[in-house]
Amino acid sequence: MLGGDVNLYPILLLVNYWEIRPSRIGARLDELLKRGITQFATFVPWQAAESDISNLLSRVLQAAADREMSVYLILSPEVGVHYPNSGFPKDLIAKPENRAQHSQSGPVTSYSPPNSFHLPSLFSPDFNKRYYSFLSRMDGILSDLGRTQPQWISRVTAVLTGSVWKYYRSPVASAQHPFGGPAGDYSAHAAVAYRQRVDQFYSQREFMDPTPSSANRWKTRSLEEVNRRWFYQQSEAVFRNRSLHAMRKKSNQVKMTEMELFTPESDSSVIYSHFLQWMAGGHIDFNKLSNLLDEAVSRSSFSNSSPAPLWTHWTCMGGFRMLAEAEKQFLILKSLLLGGGQGGGVLIDEAEWFSFSAAFRGRVESIARSLVEKRLQLKPRAYYWVPHLWSDYGTLWDEIRERMGPTVRMISSLELILTGESANLLIVDPSTIMTRETIQKLVAWTKSGRVVVLPRTKLYTELARQELEQTVAQTRRLEIDIGLTYQLYGLGEGKLIVYDTLDAVSLKGEPLSAWQVFLNAILSIAEIESYCQLSDPRLKVIPLEVEGDRLATFILNGSSRPVTADMVYSREVQVGDLGQALVNDSQSSPELDSAAPGHRFTLDVPPFGVLPLVVEGFNLAASRERHLAAGLAAETRESADQAATSELPGGLWS
């Protein structure tokens, strides 16, 4: 059964309530109940809510309450909504001054069905005034229902998302690489807000040390891209915070949740590809969508005081509709494993969902139940900290994501690692501004048994530089040159790595081989080993931890041909069928029909196939404890074996 009593089940069906005749609402929900659906999601299009004279939304909530169905109301404006202009008021986006602009000075355009339209600038005063009035209206409606008809909203959850910030990218630059090119709104309203925010930000005392004129160096043209990145991230955080407070004025009795919603078919990186292939009479670019999904799920959002898990929205009106059946099923399973393993999931139109076979739906529901029960979890092993989540980054990020796959997460807020379950490794991007408070947090995190990798750049405040110098002054360091120079320090039970890129705010200018060797060294110091190696690059692995300290490895073949390949482990392991293992766990049976223990196994994966395996022998819990207990001496010996080193007194900029 989809839904049940658990909120945010990893598969949510989308019902477009405004497309249902009022007289048919009850019958439509009855059809869903007969198919075992006890909860559904629906967008509340901004334009539809403003013109809802017949109170259609209230009728839907009443009908759902009568049938004891849970409803998730997605209130934030999003692309991919089956409504003209995705629900944005037509008169609002018709004004050029209210439109977002990408870096090439053209309007940011969405080509999502049923029509193309220009995305609004979230910095526009007209947009903000009207948007928060819309939220106030929704807050009032839910509050009134809570007072007069409390049973109607007892199973209602209001959902807020990050809206369209992630789509502010040029299709020209994004076509070359997922999330490629500079991201952000370059409209006139955004420019005014940017200048005001920069002046305000750098008026803080820390940036005026040692003299007030010191703040001027942070506002130079050479740091324009650096400043824009944190500015866009901060603006998105303000937008999320204001949206939450607008919905909390009256309707406190309504449950609220926040998520990151992403519609791959509406992303700027697939616009040209889909258009050209459609004109040529071919299929929609499946590989583009699959690669875009990989890049999107690797970015972890943080909203207000908690993570905002990613939900992938597959529509029945865009490029997804034109894919072959096997391709659709592959993308749904992939997005479920990647998103659901992190607390997110898949949002899909009800008609599209029921177009799949009962066998496929049963397979998806089985995985979804294991995810929602936390029997399968996709845990991070490393973080990559950046100033802006939706911008493009350089070679080191590309390399670590290629190496670690979905077990590395890009983050833009340290709160994700300070308040949640943490990985063992954090790499800081060179375009990140470092303050004294940031250094203190990173040092404390390092001393608890982690590895932190810092760039040696000019983006340190004077107080941050002094704080770091004082921290390492009483320690000894290893100076290591492997084509790229870095220093290794022992702090408490952890390690601090500072690498030299003094004049760079991007990693794109360095030779690829230098960063590959450097990454090898980082992973070795952090004791992060690959779970397994596949002999065919067409196959990818999604590793999820299973109850009982085992590893579930989903082997994905995203090609149109069957693939036979070897799966190689660095230690002797035992491999079995994951489905049987989960059934045995639920029946408290230890028996598992597995292959003989070994290091190498041969796999046959069908086209667009997803092969679920369970692996025993990694001893993941012991590995995590070993990370926390490891001292500097053992790592010093490992590092000395990798490169010629010299022992020097502490000091970073000396």
N, C-alpha and C positions, 0 to 999 in steps of 0.2 A: 504494500500500500504506500502510495506517495503521501508523505505528510505525517500523519499521526499527531502525537502530542509534543513532538520536538520542534522547537522554532528553528527556522532557517535550515530546513532539510536541504541537502546539497543539490537537489533537482527541484526547481520551482517552475511550475507551468504559468505562462502568461495569458491572461484573459483580457481582451480589449473591451472593456465594459461599454464604451461609447458606440461600439458597432452592434450592440445587441438592442433589439426593440424592447421597450419596457415590458410589453406583454410576454416576452420570451425569456426574461431573466431567470425566473424560477425553473423553467424547463431546461434551460442551459446548465444551470448548476446541478439539477437532478441528473443530467447526463454525465457530468463529471463524477458525481457521487457513485453512480452505477459502475464507473470504471475504477473506483477505489481512490479517487482524489479527495482529500480532506482539507487541502489548503491550496491557495493560488495567489499569484501576484498580479498587480495591474498598475500600469502607469496612470497618473492623474495629469493629463496634458494641461498645461497652463491655460491655453486658449479655451479648451473644453470646460475647465472649471469656471472661467470667467463668464461663459455663456450657458451654464447649466441651469436653465430656467425651470426645467421639470424635475430638478433634484434627482437625476438619474443615479448619481453616485450613492445617495442615501438609500435608494431602492435596492441597489446591489448589496450594500452592507446589511440591510434588513433581511434580504433573501438569504445571504450567507449565514447570518445569525440564526435564522429559523432552521437551517440545516446543520448548525454547529460546525461550520467551515471557518478556517482561519484565513484572513485576508492581509496581504502586505501591500500597502499603498506607497508606491514610489513617487515621491513628491518633487524631487529635484529635477530641473529640466535636463533632458538627455537627448542625444541623437538616436536614431533607430526606432523611434516611436511611430506606430502606424497611424499617424495623424498629420495633416498638412503642416509643413514646416516643423515637424516633430513636436508640435504643440506650442512653439514660440509664437507670441502674438504677431500677426502679419504686419500690423501698422508699426510695431516697434522695430522690427528688423528691416522695414522698408526704408528707414531713414539712414543714409550713409554714415552719419556721425555716430550711430549706435552699433556699427559693425566692427568686428575684430579684424585686424590686419596682420598678415604674416610678415616675415622679415624682408620679403621681396616687394613690399608695399602693395600687395594685392589683397583683396578681401578673403577671409577664411571661409571657404564654401563647403557645405555638406551636400553630398550627392545621394543621401539615403532616400529610398522610396518613402512616400509616394511622389516626392518632388524635391528638386534641389533648392537650396536657399543659403543665404549668408548667415553665418553664426554671429550672434550678438557679442559685443564686448562686455565682459562682466565688470569692466571698470566704468561703463557708461552710467551717469547719474539717472537717466531715464530708465535704464534697465533695472538698476537697484531699487529705485522707488517703487516701480511696478511689481518687481519680483517679490519684494518683502511684503507688499500689500497682498499679493496672492497667497503667500504663506500665512499671513495674518487671517485671511479669509478661511483657509483650510483649518487653521488653529481654532477659529471661532466655530466652524461647522462641527468639528469633532468634540469641542467643548460642550456645545449645545446638545449634541447627541448623548454625550456622557451624562448630562443632567436630566434629560427627558427620556432617553431610551438607552440606559447603560448596557443592556444586554446586546445591543447592536454593535458596540465597540469593544466588548470584552475579549474578542478574538482578533481584534484589529491591531496591526503593527505599522506605524508610520516609518518609512524608509527614506533616509537622506543619503545622497551620493556626492561625489566630487564634481559632478556636472561636466562641462565641456572643456575644462582646462587642458586635458590631455590631448585634445584634438587641435590645439592651436599650433599647427606645424605646416610648413610648406609642402605640398604634394611633390614638388620637384626634388627637394632634398630627401624627403622621406622615401621616395621610390627607390633610392639607391641602397637604403639600409633601414630596417624597422626602427622607428623612433629616431631617424637620422635628421640632421640639420638642426638649426637653432629653433627652440620651441618658445612660444610666448606670443602675447598680443602686442603689436607695435602701433596700435591706433593712437589717435591724438589724446583721448582720455587716458589711455594707459601711460603715455609719455608724461603727462602731467602728474599722475599718481606716482610714477617711478621717480621723478625728480624730487618730489616731496618726501617720499619714503627714504631715499638715499640721504637727503639732508638730515632727516630726523634720526636715521640709524647711526650715522657717523657723528652726530652731536653727542653721543654717549662718551662719558669720561675716558673709557678705555682707549678709544680711537684718537683721543686728543693728547695722549701721553707720548713723549715728555712735554710737548708744548701744544697749544691749541691749533697751531698751523699744521701739526702732524696729520690732522684729519683730511687735509687736502690731497694727500697722496692716494687716499682710498677712492677719490672721486675723479681720477684721471681717465682719459679716454681708453687707455690701455687695459683698464679693469672694467670696461663697459659690460663685456660678456659675463664676467664673474659676478658683477653686481646684479645684472638682470636675472641671473639664475636664482639667487636667494630671494630676490624680490618677487618673482612669480610664485615660488613655493610659499612664501609668507602670505601673499595675497590669497592663495587658495585656502590656506589655513584660516584666514580671517573670514572668507566666504563661508566655509564650513561652520565656523563658530557662530556667526550671525544667523545662519539658517537654523541651527539647532536652538538658539535662544528664541528665535521668532516662533518656533513651534512649541516652545515650552511656557509661553505666557499664560495660557488658559487650560489647554488640554493635558494637564499633568497625569490624568488617569490613563491616557493612551500610551501603550508601549512604543518605544522608539529604538531604532537601530540604525547604524551607519555602515555603509559598504562602499567599495569602489566598483563601479559598473563600467564594463568595457564592451563595446560592440565592434568586433574586428572588421566587419563589412563596411563600417562607416569611417574607418581610419583613413587618413590622408595618404598613407603609404600604398594602399591598394587601388586608389582611384584610377590612375592611368593604366595600370595592369589590367584591371577588370574591363575598362572601356575598350582597350585595344583588342583584347581577346574576344569580347562580345562582338565587336565590329568584324572580326575575322571569322566569326561563326564557330569559334572554339569554346572550350570549357573555361570557366572561371579559374583563376590561378590558385589552385589548391595549396601549392607550396608557399605562396605569399601569406595566405591566411594561417597556415601552420607555423611558419617562422615568426609571424607577428604575435601569435599566441605565446610562443616561447618567451619572447621579449617582454610581453605585457605581464605575465604571471611572475616574472622574476623581480618585479617592482612591488614593494610592500608599502602601502599607504598607512599613515597614522592620522587619526582624526580626533581632535579634542583630547581626550585622556585614554584612548584605546585604539588598537589596530582597526583598520577598515579593510576587511578581507575582500579579495577580488572575486567578482561574479562576471562570468562571460555570457553575454547576451547574443544568442543566435536567432536571427529573425527569419520569417518565411517570405520576405519581400526583397531581400538583397541578394548578394552573390552566393550566400549559403544555399539558397533555394535552387540554384542552377548546378550544384555539385551532384556527382553520382552518389547513389545510396551508400556505398562503402566509404566514400570520402566523408560524408556527413557523420556516419557512425564513428569513424576514426576521430574526427574533431570533437565530438561530444564526449567520447571516452577520455580523450587527452585533456580537455578542459576540465572535466570532472576530477580526474586524478590530480592535476596540477593545482586547481583552485580549491576543490573540496578537501584536499590534504592539508590546506592552510586555513581552513575555516570558511572558505567561500563556496562557490558552486557554479551551477549552470542555470541560466534563465532562458527558457525556450517556449515558443508559441505552442499552445495546446494542439493546434491542428498539425503542426510539424511533428510533435512528439508522437501522436497517435498514428502518424503515417508509417512509423517504424514497426517492425514485426514484434510480436509478443515476446519472442525469445530474446531479442536485443533489449527490449525494455526491461525484461526480468534480469538480464545480466547487469544493466546499469543500476537498477534498484538494489541489487545485492551489494554492489560496490558502495553505493551511496549509504546504505545502512551501516556498513563497516566504518565508513568515514564519520558519520554523525555520532556513532557510538565510540569514537576514538580508538577503534581497534586497528585502524590504519592511519598513520600520520606522516606527513611530509615535513620533516624537521630541518631547519637550516643548519648548515655546517660552517657557513661564512657569511659575513655582511660586507657590502661595499657602500660606504657612506658618501653621499653626494649632496650638493646644495639644492638641486632641483630634480625631482623624480622623473619628469617627462622630457628631459633634454638628452642630447646625444653625448656619449663619453667615448674615451679613446681605447687604445690597444689593450691596456691592462684589464679593463672591464670585459672587453670582447674575449680575451684569452681565458680569464678566470671563469666566465660563463660557459665557454666552450669546454673547458676542462671539468668543471664541477656540475654543469647542467642545472637542474632545478634546485639543487641544494645550496646555491648561493643566492642571496637576496640583495637587491639594491634598495637602500633606505635613504630617506631624507630627514629622519628624526632619530636622535639618539635615544629617545624614550622607548623606541621599539626594543632595544637591547637592554635598557636599564630597568624596564618594568616587566618584560616578558621573558620567555624561555630563550636563553642566549646560546649562540654558537660559540665556537672556540676562537674564531678569527675575525678581525675587523680591519678592513683596508680603507684608508681615507683617500678620496680623490684629490688631486692637486689643485682643483679649482675651489676647494672649500676654505672659507675664512676661519682661522683658528683664534679663539679668544682664551683668556685665562680660565674661565669657567669650563670651557670645553676640554682643555688640557687636564684639568683636575678630574673631570669625569672619566676621561679616557685612561688616566693613570690608575685611578681606583679600580676600573674595570680590568685593567691589565694585571694588577697585583692579585686579583682573585683567581689567577691561573689561566688567563687568556693571552692571546697574541694580538698586538695592535701594530699596524703598519702606517707610519706617518710620512708624508712627503716633506722634503726640506725646501720650502718655497718662501716667497716674500709676503705671503698672505697671513703671517702671524702678527698679531698686535705686539707691541713692546712688552706688555705684561705677560702675554702668552709665551713669548720667547724666553723671558726671564724664568717663568714657572717651569718650563721644560728644562732649561739649563740647570736650575736648582735641583730638579728631580733626579737628573742623571749625574749630578756632580760627584756624588759619593759612591757611584757604581763604576765598575770597569766595563770597557766596551771591546767588542771585536770589530775591527775595520775590515770589511770584506769587499774585494773587487772581482766581480765576475762579468766584466763588461759594463756593469752599472754598479756604482759604489753604494754600499749601505753600511750602517752601523747597527750592531746587535747589543742590546742592554738587557740585563736581568732585573726585573722589578717584582719583588715579592715572589709569588709562585708563577708569574707570567714573564713574557718577553716583549720588549719594545724594539721595533725595527724602524729606523729612520733612513729613508733612501734619498739620494741626491737628485733633485730636479729643480735647482734653485731658480732658474730663469724661466720655468715653464708653468703654465696653468693648464696644459693639456698633455696627454701622453702620445699624441699622434706623430710627433716628430722623431721619436726614438726608433731605432731598428727593432724589428719584430723579434729577432733572435735574443736581443738583450732582455726584453720583457719576459720572454718565455723561460729563460734561464733564471731570472729573478723570481718568477712565479714558482718555479720548481723549488727554489730555496725556501720561499715563504711557506709553501705547503708542507715541506719537510720539517721545518721548525715547529709548525702548528700541529704536526703529527696527523695530517689529513691525507689519507691514502684513498686511492680510487677503489670504489666497491668492486668494480669489475671492468674488464676491457673487452670490447667487441671487435671482431676481426673485419667487420664490414661497416663502413661509415654511414650506410643508409639506415642502420638500426640505432635507436636511441633508448636510453634507460631512464625510467622514473623510479627512484628508490623510496619506498615508504617503510617506516618502522612498524612492526607488527607486535601485538601483545605477546609477551613471553620472550622478549629480547631477540626477535628474529627480524629478518629483512625481507620485505616484499619487493621484488624487482619486476616491473612491468616493461617488457621488451616491445618497443613500438617500431613497426615497419611502415613508414609514411610513403613508400613507393608503390607503383602499380604492378610490381613483379614480386614473386616469392623470393625470399632471401634465405640462404643457408649460410650460417656463420658460426664461429666458435665464440663461446663466452669464457673468458679466462679470469681466474681469481688468483690473488697473491698468496692465498693460504688454502688449505684443504677445507672444503665446505661440503654441505649436503644440500641438494636442490630437489624440491618437490613441487607438487601442484598446490597453488595458493588456495583455490576454492576448497579443496579437501581439507587443507590446514585450518581454514576458518570454520568449516563445519565441525571439525574435530574439537576445536576450542569451545564452540558453543555447546557441545555434548560432553565436555570434560574428558575427552578421550585423547591419550597421548600418541596414538598410532598415526603414522604418516607414511604413505607409500612414496618413497623417494628413490632417486638414483643413488648409486654407490658413491661414497665420498670421493672427491677429486678436486683438481685445480682447473680442468678444462672440460667443457660440455659443448656439444654440438646442437644447434637449434635450427628448426625449420619454421620460419615465420611467414604466413601467407600475405598477399598484398593487402595493405591497409589493415594489417593485423595487430592486435594487442595481446601479447602472451603473458599471462600472470604466473609468476613463480614465487616460491618461498625459499629462502636461503637460511640455513643454520650453520653457525660456526664463526660468526663475526664477533660475538660476545660484546655487543654494543654498550651495555651498561658498564662493563669493566673498562672499556675504552674511554668512556666519559669520565669515570673516576680517575683513570690514569692521567688524563689531561689536567685535571684539577690538582693532582698531587705532584706533577712533574716539576722538577727544579731546573735551574739554569745549567748545571754541570753536564747533565746528559745531552742537552741540546748543543752545548759548546763543543762537545766531542763530535757530534754529528756534523756540525757546521765546519769544523776544522778539517774533516775528511773531504768536504766538497770544494774547498777553495783555500788558497794560501792566505793566511790571516796574520795580522800583527796586533798585539795587545797594547792599547793606548789608554791614557787617563780619560775620564769623562769630559764631555764638551761637544756641542753640536756645531756651533758657528765659528769655532776657533780655527 
